[in-house]
Amino acid sequence: MTLTFSKPSFSKVVVQATGVAEPCYTFLITASDSLTGLFESDEPLSPVGFLTHHLLVEEASWLTAFIAEFLKSSAKYFAKPYTPEALQSRLSHTVQETELLRECSQVTYTPFMLVIFQGQFTIRWSCSREVSLISIPDAPAVVASAAASAPDSARKAQEIDQKIQSLWVKSPRQFNAGGNVIMDAVADAIPLTESSDVVSLPLGRSSEATLDKRRVQEAALRAKLALLKAERTHAEYVQKYGQDASDESETEESGSDTEDSD
């Protein structure tokens, strides 16, 4: 530890109790090392309390070295010599920081001034603190990870969403002036395949319940398209032959029965 003490500056300070101006001597301090300790008490404590009741007790050698260096460098300014024991008995401490220590923190103290007033020696300290609480960042969301690693799955799910939205219309058919069924352009533009498979959605896109709901919607829409295409085929048959397909079937069956009776 290296300590440097400036020449003392002289001033007079009025004592409020008596109104008398007393001499005051101030030494500025330059310290190469600071005093550092870990505050981990469950009870709040003032910075000066932590310094005097903990650090200076645990680091007694630090204070002993400080006093010895001060007496050595300032001996010429005193009318008579002081012993370390005599000075320490008159020694007190003040800290610029006054906010209570509450959280587990690394606290650093640095002496910057020594004041002699009314026969008392006071070391003034600056203080800084750094909270030492452990903080672990949250793990990234599984959905975000899946989306980042499988962009094709996200694109496929988006296409399925668009398909469902385009199929889910309130009135998928309408009638022309002749009363014939005309398929809705959106529904008619989507081909009906023989496969009964339902397109599955990626788990990274939605929950299992949402996936099952989409499957039910897909199955219902496929059935709806099949019905609409059957109605269109029937309407085209009526327009072409002028009669209902069911009537023709009944006529053929009636003719067949007559021939059998003959």
C-alpha positions as CSV (number, residue, x, y, z in Angstrom):
1,M,0.0,0.0,0.0
2,T,1.3,3.4,-1.0
3,L,-0.1,6.5,0.7
4,T,0.8,10.2,0.0
5,F,-0.3,13.0,2.3
6,S,-0.3,16.6,1.2
7,K,0.9,19.5,3.3
8,P,-1.8,20.5,5.7
9,S,-4.1,23.4,4.9
10,F,-5.1,25.6,7.8
11,S,-8.6,27.1,8.4
12,K,-10.8,28.1,11.2
13,V,-14.2,26.5,11.8
14,V,-16.8,28.0,14.1
15,V,-18.2,25.5,16.7
16,Q,-21.9,25.9,16.8
17,A,-22.2,25.0,20.4
18,T,-19.9,27.8,21.6
19,G,-19.7,30.1,18.6
20,V,-15.9,30.1,18.9
21,A,-13.7,29.6,15.8
22,E,-11.3,26.6,16.2
23,P,-8.3,25.8,14.1
24,C,-8.8,23.0,11.6
25,Y,-6.0,21.2,9.7
26,T,-6.7,19.2,6.5
27,F,-4.5,16.6,4.8
28,L,-5.4,15.4,1.3
29,I,-4.7,11.7,0.8
30,T,-3.7,9.8,-2.4
31,A,-4.0,6.1,-1.9
32,S,-2.7,3.5,-4.4
33,D,-4.9,0.8,-2.8
34,S,-8.5,0.7,-1.6
35,L,-10.2,-1.3,1.1
36,T,-12.7,-3.8,-0.3
37,G,-15.1,-6.2,1.3
38,L,-18.3,-8.3,0.6
39,F,-21.4,-7.1,2.3
40,E,-23.8,-10.1,2.7
41,S,-25.7,-9.4,5.9
42,D,-29.5,-10.0,6.0
43,E,-29.9,-6.7,7.9
44,P,-29.4,-3.3,6.3
45,L,-26.3,-1.5,7.5
46,S,-24.8,2.0,6.9
47,P,-21.6,2.2,4.8
48,V,-19.7,3.7,7.8
49,G,-21.0,0.9,10.0
50,F,-19.8,-1.8,7.6
51,L,-16.4,0.0,7.4
52,T,-15.8,0.4,11.1
53,H,-17.4,-2.7,12.5
54,H,-16.3,-5.2,9.8
55,L,-13.6,-4.1,7.4
56,L,-11.4,-2.3,9.8
57,V,-11.7,-5.1,12.3
58,E,-10.9,-7.8,9.7
59,E,-8.2,-5.6,8.1
60,A,-6.6,-4.3,11.3
61,S,-3.2,-4.4,9.7
62,W,-4.4,-2.0,7.0
63,L,-5.3,0.7,9.5
64,T,-2.1,0.1,11.5
65,A,0.0,0.7,8.3
66,F,-2.1,3.8,7.5
67,I,-1.5,5.4,10.9
68,A,2.3,4.6,10.8
69,E,2.6,6.1,7.3
70,F,0.7,9.3,8.4
71,L,2.8,9.8,11.5
72,K,6.0,9.3,9.5
73,S,5.2,11.8,6.7
74,S,3.6,14.5,8.9
75,A,5.8,14.4,12.1
76,K,7.4,17.8,11.2
77,Y,4.0,19.5,11.4
78,F,3.3,18.6,15.0
79,A,4.6,20.4,18.1
80,K,5.2,17.1,19.8
81,P,5.3,13.5,18.5
82,Y,2.3,11.3,18.7
83,T,2.3,7.5,19.1
84,P,0.1,5.2,17.0
85,E,-1.9,4.3,20.1
86,A,-2.6,7.9,21.0
87,L,-3.7,8.8,17.5
88,Q,-5.9,5.7,17.1
89,S,-7.7,6.5,20.4
90,R,-8.7,9.9,18.9
91,L,-9.5,8.4,15.4
92,S,-13.0,8.4,13.8
93,H,-14.4,7.8,10.3
94,T,-16.9,9.4,8.0
95,V,-18.1,8.1,4.6
96,Q,-19.5,10.2,1.8
97,E,-22.1,7.5,0.8
98,T,-25.0,7.4,3.3
99,E,-27.5,5.1,1.6
100,L,-27.9,1.8,3.5
101,L,-26.4,-1.4,2.2
102,R,-29.2,-3.9,1.6
103,E,-28.2,-6.3,-1.2
104,C,-25.2,-8.5,-1.4
105,S,-22.6,-6.2,-2.7
106,Q,-18.8,-5.7,-3.2
107,V,-18.1,-2.5,-1.4
108,T,-14.9,-0.4,-1.9
109,Y,-13.6,2.3,0.4
110,T,-10.8,4.8,-0.5
111,P,-9.5,7.4,2.0
112,F,-9.2,10.9,0.5
113,M,-8.9,13.3,3.4
114,L,-7.7,13.4,7.1
115,V,-9.0,16.3,9.2
116,I,-7.7,17.4,12.6
117,F,-10.2,19.4,14.5
118,Q,-10.6,20.0,18.3
119,G,-8.0,17.4,19.0
120,Q,-9.8,14.6,17.0
121,F,-8.5,12.9,13.9
122,T,-11.1,12.0,11.2
123,I,-10.5,10.0,8.1
124,R,-13.0,10.7,5.3
125,W,-13.7,8.0,2.8
126,S,-15.3,7.7,-0.6
127,C,-17.4,4.6,-1.2
128,S,-18.6,2.6,-4.2
129,R,-20.7,-0.6,-4.4
130,E,-21.4,-3.2,-6.9
131,V,-24.3,-5.6,-6.5
132,S,-23.1,-9.2,-6.5
133,L,-26.4,-11.0,-7.0
134,I,-26.4,-14.0,-9.4
135,S,-28.5,-13.6,-12.5
136,I,-29.2,-16.4,-14.9
137,P,-30.8,-15.5,-18.3
138,D,-34.0,-17.2,-19.2
139,A,-33.8,-20.1,-21.8
140,P,-35.0,-19.2,-25.3
141,A,-38.5,-20.2,-26.1
142,V,-38.9,-23.6,-27.8
143,V,-41.3,-22.2,-30.4
144,A,-38.8,-19.6,-31.4
145,S,-36.0,-22.2,-31.6
146,A,-38.2,-24.5,-33.8
147,A,-39.1,-21.6,-36.1
148,A,-35.5,-20.6,-36.5
149,S,-34.4,-24.2,-37.3
150,A,-37.4,-25.1,-39.6
151,P,-38.4,-22.1,-41.8
152,D,-40.0,-24.6,-44.3
153,S,-42.4,-25.8,-41.6
154,A,-43.4,-22.2,-40.8
155,R,-44.0,-21.5,-44.5
156,K,-46.1,-24.6,-44.9
157,A,-48.2,-23.7,-41.9
158,Q,-48.8,-20.2,-43.3
159,E,-50.0,-21.7,-46.6
160,I,-52.4,-24.0,-44.7
161,D,-53.8,-21.0,-42.8
162,Q,-54.4,-19.2,-46.1
163,K,-56.1,-22.3,-47.6
164,I,-58.5,-22.6,-44.6
165,Q,-59.4,-18.9,-44.8
166,S,-60.2,-19.1,-48.5
167,L,-62.4,-22.2,-48.0
168,W,-64.3,-21.0,-45.0
169,V,-66.9,-18.9,-46.8
170,K,-70.5,-18.4,-45.5
171,S,-72.2,-19.0,-48.9
172,P,-70.0,-21.3,-51.1
173,R,-72.7,-21.5,-53.9
174,Q,-75.2,-19.2,-55.6
175,F,-78.0,-19.6,-58.2
176,N,-78.3,-18.1,-61.7
177,A,-81.5,-16.7,-63.3
178,G,-82.5,-20.2,-64.4
179,G,-82.2,-21.6,-60.9
180,N,-79.1,-23.7,-61.7
181,V,-76.4,-24.1,-59.2
182,I,-73.1,-22.2,-59.9
183,M,-70.1,-23.2,-57.9
184,D,-68.3,-20.5,-56.0
185,A,-65.1,-19.5,-57.8
186,V,-62.9,-20.0,-54.8
187,A,-64.3,-23.4,-53.9
188,D,-64.4,-24.5,-57.6
189,A,-60.8,-23.6,-58.1
190,I,-59.5,-26.1,-55.5
191,P,-59.3,-29.7,-56.9
192,L,-60.7,-32.6,-54.8
193,T,-58.3,-35.5,-54.5
194,E,-59.0,-39.1,-53.7
195,S,-56.7,-39.0,-50.7
196,S,-58.4,-38.7,-47.3
197,D,-55.2,-37.7,-45.6
198,V,-55.3,-34.5,-43.6
199,V,-52.4,-32.1,-43.9
200,S,-50.7,-32.0,-40.5
201,L,-49.4,-28.8,-39.0
202,P,-46.0,-28.4,-37.4
203,L,-46.0,-28.6,-33.6
204,G,-43.8,-25.5,-33.5
205,R,-46.6,-23.6,-35.1
206,S,-49.4,-24.3,-32.7
207,S,-50.4,-26.4,-29.7
208,E,-51.8,-29.9,-30.0
209,A,-55.3,-28.8,-29.4
210,T,-55.1,-26.3,-32.2
211,L,-53.6,-28.9,-34.5
212,D,-56.6,-31.3,-33.8
213,K,-59.0,-28.4,-34.5
214,R,-57.3,-27.7,-37.8
215,R,-57.6,-31.4,-38.8
216,V,-61.4,-31.4,-38.0
217,Q,-61.7,-28.2,-40.1
218,E,-59.8,-29.8,-43.0
219,A,-62.0,-32.9,-42.9
220,A,-65.2,-30.9,-42.8
221,L,-64.1,-28.6,-45.7
222,R,-63.1,-31.6,-47.8
223,A,-66.6,-33.1,-47.3
224,K,-68.1,-29.8,-48.1
225,L,-66.2,-29.6,-51.4
226,A,-67.3,-33.1,-52.3
227,L,-70.9,-32.2,-51.8
228,L,-70.6,-29.0,-53.9
229,K,-68.9,-30.9,-56.7
230,A,-71.7,-33.5,-56.7
231,E,-74.3,-30.7,-56.9
232,R,-72.4,-29.1,-59.8
233,T,-72.3,-32.5,-61.7
234,H,-76.0,-33.0,-61.1
235,A,-76.8,-29.5,-62.3
236,E,-74.8,-30.0,-65.5
237,Y,-76.6,-33.3,-66.1
238,V,-80.1,-31.7,-65.8
239,Q,-79.0,-28.9,-68.2
240,K,-77.8,-31.5,-70.7
241,Y,-80.6,-34.1,-70.6
242,G,-83.5,-32.0,-69.3
243,Q,-84.4,-34.3,-66.5
244,D,-83.2,-35.4,-63.1
245,A,-80.8,-38.3,-62.9
246,S,-83.0,-40.0,-60.3
247,D,-86.1,-39.8,-62.6
248,E,-84.2,-41.5,-65.4
249,S,-83.2,-44.3,-63.0
250,E,-86.8,-44.8,-62.0
251,T,-87.9,-45.0,-65.6
252,E,-85.3,-47.6,-66.4
253,E,-86.3,-49.7,-63.5
254,S,-90.0,-49.4,-64.5
255,G,-89.2,-50.5,-68.0
256,S,-87.2,-53.4,-66.7
257,D,-90.2,-54.5,-64.6
258,T,-92.6,-54.4,-67.6
259,E,-90.3,-56.5,-69.7
260,D,-90.0,-59.1,-66.8
261,S,-93.8,-59.3,-66.6
262,D,-94.1,-60.0,-70.3
